[in-house]
Each structure stands twice: as structure tokens, then as C-alpha cells.
């Protein structure tokens, strides 16, 4: 079974930066896209960023545009999320997702990594 493991979360101050990593283990395969989602207390899971394998196009939620950057390493089936100018509103558990064939349907999820931004 394919596993996704996120890392890089932590406790930071507003304005600081963090870099999240999503590593795969087990069987490797080609994929349509990788992305990041987040879940904050009292809120529904929300889309953060996506990168497509075929053309490397990226998409971002309006709330993170200009602050977050998604990247990937196709050879390693890994994804990264560089988060700059963090705000308290970014506090959430961040999940990595892998879409195998449809870039709008996540087939595998990681367990999440906690990001806490203090004022």
C-alpha cells in the first residue's frame, strides 16, 4: 500500500516561514497531481495548493496566493509546500494528497502535520 508522510510542521511566529514535505513510501506509480489541503478547528477541509504532473501547472487558494509555493519531485513522487509570511489564520493540520488519474480527485492521503502560527 502506498503511504504519504508529511513533515516540517511546527510552532512559528507570524511572519515566519515553514517548508512542508510529503514523502511517499511503498509502491510508486505515476500520478496526475499532488496537492495540499488543510483542516482548522471549526472549519471544513479546504484546498491550499496543487501541482499537475503533466505540465507542472499550479493552483492556489486565494488566501495563500503570493505567500505559498508548491513544488514537486516527480522522480521521488514527493511534494513540498513553502509557506512564507505565515499568519495565525494559517494554523491548521496540513494534509498531502495524491491524485492518480483525475487531478480533482484525491486517491491517497497522508496523516497530516500540524502548523501553528502565533501572534
Backbone as JSON, one array per atom type, in Angstrom:
{
  "sequence": "XXXXXXXXXXXXXXXXXXXXXXXXXXXXXXXXXXXXXXXXXXXXXXXXXXXXXXXXXXXXXXXXXXXXXXXXXXXXXXXXXXXXXXXXXXXXXXXXXXXXXXXXXXXXXXXXXXXXXXX",
  "N": [[0.84, -1.19, 0.0], [0.5, 2.22, -0.79], [1.94, 4.89, 0.95], [1.69, 8.14, 2.34], [3.62, 10.58, 3.84], [3.71, 13.36, 5.79], [5.81, 16.09, 6.78], [7.61, 18.63, 8.63], [6.05, 20.53, 9.86], [5.23, 22.77, 12.6], [5.65, 25.05, 15.4], [5.44, 28.43, 14.95], [6.12, 31.98, 14.67], [4.03, 34.71, 13.68], [4.63, 35.84, 10.4], [6.85, 34.33, 9.98], [8.46, 31.5, 8.3], [7.81, 28.25, 6.89], [8.59, 25.0, 5.66], [6.96, 22.45, 4.23], [7.03, 18.94, 3.73], [6.2, 16.15, 1.67], [6.46, 12.87, 1.57], [6.61, 9.79, -0.21], [6.04, 6.29, 0.28], [6.44, 2.71, -0.02], [4.78, 1.15, -2.76], [5.47, 2.75, -5.81], [4.14, 4.95, -8.3], [2.92, 6.47, -11.32], [1.31, 9.7, -11.39], [-1.44, 12.01, -11.49], [-1.58, 14.47, -10.2], [-0.39, 16.29, -7.32], [-1.22, 17.53, -4.13], [-2.0, 19.97, -1.55], [-3.93, 20.22, 1.38], [-5.81, 21.7, 4.06], [-6.95, 21.57, 7.46], [-8.67, 23.24, 9.82], [-9.65, 23.89, 13.23], [-13.15, 23.85, 13.68], [-13.67, 24.41, 11.06], [-14.24, 23.4, 7.64], [-12.43, 21.02, 5.65], [-10.09, 22.49, 3.51], [-8.94, 23.42, 0.28], [-5.56, 24.04, -0.58], [-3.18, 24.12, -2.27], [-2.08, 22.95, -5.5], [-0.27, 20.9, -7.78], [0.2, 19.95, -11.08], [1.2, 16.98, -12.73], [1.65, 16.55, -15.49], [2.05, 19.05, -16.84], [3.12, 20.7, -14.96], [1.65, 22.79, -13.97], [0.34, 25.04, -11.56], [-1.97, 25.61, -8.88], [-3.61, 27.73, -6.58], [-5.19, 28.46, -3.46], [-7.06, 31.44, -2.93], [-6.49, 32.65, -0.52], [-3.85, 32.08, 0.04], [-2.27, 32.82, -2.06], [0.65, 34.21, -3.43], [2.03, 33.92, -1.11], [2.44, 31.2, -0.47], [4.16, 28.44, -1.97], [4.07, 25.72, -4.12], [5.84, 22.75, -4.92], [7.35, 19.99, -6.69], [8.89, 16.71, -6.92], [9.15, 14.64, -9.36], [10.53, 12.22, -9.8], [10.84, 11.2, -7.27], [8.3, 11.15, -6.41], [7.38, 13.13, -4.67], [6.22, 15.96, -2.8], [6.25, 19.46, -2.0], [5.71, 22.22, 0.15], [6.26, 25.46, 0.37], [5.95, 27.86, 2.73], [5.51, 31.14, 3.32], [5.51, 34.29, 5.09], [3.68, 33.69, 7.16], [0.51, 33.54, 8.79], [-1.65, 33.84, 11.68], [-4.12, 32.8, 10.92], [-3.43, 30.75, 9.26], [-3.05, 28.57, 10.78], [-3.44, 25.18, 11.2], [-4.06, 21.67, 10.53], [-2.11, 20.23, 8.13], [-2.51, 18.45, 5.16], [-1.23, 16.15, 2.83], [-2.06, 15.19, -0.45], [-2.59, 12.74, -3.0], [-3.32, 12.44, -6.35], [-4.17, 10.09, -8.66], [-5.21, 9.64, -11.34], [-7.3, 11.46, -12.02], [-7.1, 14.88, -11.71], [-8.61, 16.25, -9.92], [-9.5, 14.61, -7.96], [-8.66, 13.1, -5.05], [-6.79, 10.28, -4.26], [-5.15, 9.13, -2.36], [-4.19, 9.85, 0.97], [-2.16, 11.61, 3.36], [-1.26, 11.51, 6.88], [-1.12, 13.94, 8.06], [0.34, 17.06, 9.19], [1.0, 19.26, 11.82], [0.58, 22.74, 11.86], [1.2, 25.63, 13.55], [0.64, 28.97, 14.09], [1.6, 31.7, 15.85], [0.66, 34.89, 17.3]],
  "CA": [[0.0, 0.0, 0.0], [1.22, 3.47, -0.85], [1.77, 5.75, 2.11], [2.16, 9.51, 2.24], [4.02, 11.06, 5.15], [4.04, 14.78, 5.82], [6.73, 16.53, 7.81], [8.0, 20.02, 8.53], [5.2, 21.41, 10.63], [5.76, 23.22, 13.87], [5.13, 26.27, 16.0], [6.2, 29.59, 14.5], [5.53, 33.28, 14.91], [3.5, 35.37, 12.49], [5.66, 36.39, 9.55], [7.89, 33.32, 9.76], [8.3, 30.58, 7.18], [7.93, 26.81, 7.09], [8.6, 24.21, 4.45], [6.38, 21.14, 4.44], [7.42, 17.9, 2.78], [5.33, 14.99, 1.55], [7.23, 11.77, 1.03], [5.86, 8.56, -0.46], [6.7, 5.03, 0.58], [5.75, 1.58, -0.6], [4.75, 1.14, -4.21], [5.44, 4.03, -6.5], [3.4, 4.94, -9.55], [2.7, 7.79, -11.9], [0.16, 10.35, -10.81], [-1.91, 13.19, -12.22], [-1.3, 15.69, -9.45], [-0.24, 16.23, -5.87], [-1.73, 18.77, -3.58], [-2.05, 20.19, -0.11], [-5.17, 20.68, 1.97], [-5.66, 21.95, 5.48], [-8.15, 21.48, 8.28], [-8.58, 24.01, 11.05], [-10.78, 23.65, 14.13], [-14.37, 24.56, 13.37], [-13.8, 24.65, 9.63], [-14.16, 22.24, 6.76], [-11.18, 20.87, 4.93], [-10.02, 23.4, 2.39], [-7.86, 23.3, -0.68], [-4.48, 25.01, -0.41], [-2.36, 24.22, -3.47], [-1.99, 21.76, -6.33], [0.65, 20.93, -8.91], [-0.1, 18.87, -12.0], [2.39, 16.29, -13.19], [1.84, 16.64, -16.93], [2.55, 20.34, -17.29], [3.63, 21.41, -13.79], [0.83, 23.94, -13.63], [-0.01, 25.13, -10.16], [-3.18, 26.32, -8.47], [-3.56, 28.11, -5.17], [-6.33, 29.13, -2.86], [-6.87, 32.88, -2.9], [-5.98, 33.06, 0.78], [-2.41, 31.83, 0.17], [-1.56, 33.29, -3.24], [1.71, 35.16, -3.17], [2.72, 33.55, 0.13], [2.79, 29.78, -0.5], [4.63, 27.91, -3.24], [4.12, 24.27, -4.17], [6.81, 22.17, -5.84], [7.35, 18.53, -6.64], [9.98, 15.95, -7.5], [8.47, 13.5, -9.98], [11.31, 11.0, -9.63], [10.63, 10.72, -5.91], [6.88, 11.27, -6.08], [7.33, 13.95, -3.46], [5.71, 17.32, -2.94], [6.72, 20.39, -0.98], [4.95, 23.44, 0.28], [6.99, 26.54, 1.01], [4.99, 28.79, 3.3], [6.13, 32.38, 3.78], [4.61, 35.29, 5.65], [2.6, 32.95, 7.82], [-0.44, 34.27, 9.6], [-2.38, 32.98, 12.61], [-5.2, 32.16, 10.19], [-2.9, 29.58, 8.58], [-2.97, 27.49, 11.75], [-4.26, 24.04, 10.79], [-3.36, 20.45, 10.18], [-1.92, 20.22, 6.69], [-2.52, 17.11, 4.6], [-0.79, 15.94, 1.47], [-2.92, 14.29, -1.2], [-2.09, 12.25, -4.28], [-4.34, 12.11, -7.35], [-3.53, 9.21, -9.63], [-5.66, 9.82, -12.71], [-8.06, 12.7, -12.1], [-6.42, 15.88, -10.9], [-9.55, 16.83, -8.97], [-9.93, 13.55, -7.07], [-7.55, 12.57, -4.27], [-6.88, 8.85, -4.04], [-4.39, 8.79, -1.17], [-3.97, 10.95, 1.91], [-1.24, 11.44, 4.46], [-1.86, 11.64, 8.2], [-1.14, 15.35, 8.4], [1.35, 17.68, 10.03], [0.41, 20.42, 12.47], [1.2, 24.05, 11.71], [0.62, 26.59, 14.47], [1.23, 30.3, 13.92], [1.23, 32.57, 16.95], [0.72, 36.32, 17.06]],
  "C": [[0.88, 1.24, 0.0], [0.91, 4.29, 0.39], [2.35, 7.12, 1.83], [2.46, 9.99, 3.65], [4.43, 12.51, 5.06], [5.01, 15.07, 6.96], [7.01, 18.02, 7.62], [7.14, 21.0, 9.28], [5.84, 21.81, 11.94], [5.08, 24.47, 14.36], [6.03, 27.43, 15.6], [5.44, 30.86, 14.83], [5.02, 33.86, 13.6], [4.63, 36.04, 11.71], [6.78, 35.41, 9.23], [7.55, 32.42, 8.59], [8.43, 29.13, 7.64], [7.94, 26.14, 5.73], [8.1, 22.81, 4.78], [6.83, 20.18, 3.34], [6.41, 16.77, 2.81], [6.11, 13.9, 0.84], [6.35, 10.54, 0.85], [6.7, 7.35, -0.09], [5.85, 3.89, 0.04], [5.81, 1.64, -2.12], [4.69, 2.54, -4.77], [4.72, 3.87, -7.83], [3.3, 6.36, -10.08], [1.43, 8.38, -11.32], [-0.19, 11.61, -11.6], [-1.53, 14.49, -11.53], [-1.03, 15.37, -7.99], [-0.69, 17.57, -5.32], [-1.69, 18.8, -2.06], [-3.42, 20.73, 0.28], [-4.92, 20.96, 3.44], [-7.0, 21.91, 6.18], [-7.9, 22.2, 9.59], [-9.79, 23.73, 11.92], [-11.99, 24.5, 13.75], [-14.59, 24.84, 11.9], [-13.75, 23.33, 8.85], [-12.78, 22.19, 6.11], [-11.18, 21.78, 3.71], [-8.78, 23.16, 1.54], [-6.84, 24.4, -0.47], [-3.7, 25.2, -1.71], [-2.32, 22.88, -4.21], [-0.95, 21.97, -7.41], [0.38, 19.71, -9.78], [1.19, 18.3, -12.57], [2.69, 16.56, -14.66], [2.49, 17.93, -17.39], [3.09, 21.22, -16.17], [2.85, 22.67, -13.45], [0.42, 23.88, -12.17], [-1.29, 25.92, -9.95], [-3.09, 26.58, -6.98], [-4.89, 28.68, -4.72], [-6.03, 30.62, -2.79], [-6.21, 33.34, -1.6], [-4.47, 32.88, 0.93], [-1.61, 32.3, -1.04], [-0.54, 34.36, -2.88], [2.5, 34.85, -1.92], [3.2, 32.11, 0.13], [3.23, 29.38, -1.9], [4.7, 26.39, -3.16], [5.13, 23.82, -5.21], [6.75, 20.65, -5.72], [8.62, 17.96, -7.26], [9.34, 14.68, -8.05], [9.2, 12.18, -9.78], [11.08, 10.37, -8.26], [9.16, 10.68, -5.51], [6.7, 12.02, -4.76], [6.81, 15.34, -3.79], [6.18, 18.16, -1.77], [5.83, 21.62, -0.99], [5.77, 24.45, 1.07], [5.99, 27.59, 1.45], [5.73, 29.98, 3.89], [5.07, 33.32, 4.32], [3.41, 34.66, 6.33], [1.78, 33.84, 8.74], [-1.13, 33.33, 10.58], [-3.52, 32.22, 11.94], [-4.75, 30.92, 9.43], [-2.79, 28.38, 9.51], [-3.96, 26.38, 11.38], [-3.39, 22.8, 10.71], [-3.3, 20.39, 8.66], [-1.75, 18.79, 6.19], [-2.04, 17.12, 3.16], [-1.73, 14.94, 0.8], [-2.33, 13.95, -2.55], [-3.26, 11.86, -5.17], [-3.69, 11.3, -8.45], [-3.91, 9.54, -11.07], [-6.44, 11.11, -12.93], [-7.44, 13.72, -11.16], [-7.33, 16.56, -9.89], [-10.09, 15.79, -7.98], [-8.72, 12.94, -6.36], [-7.79, 11.1, -3.97], [-6.16, 8.39, -2.77], [-4.12, 10.03, -0.34], [-2.89, 10.6, 2.92], [-1.97, 11.65, 5.78], [-1.85, 13.07, 8.72], [0.03, 15.79, 9.27], [0.79, 19.0, 10.55], [1.25, 21.68, 12.25], [0.47, 25.02, 12.64], [1.37, 27.91, 14.36], [0.71, 31.2, 15.03], [1.35, 34.03, 16.56], [1.91, 36.95, 17.75]]
}
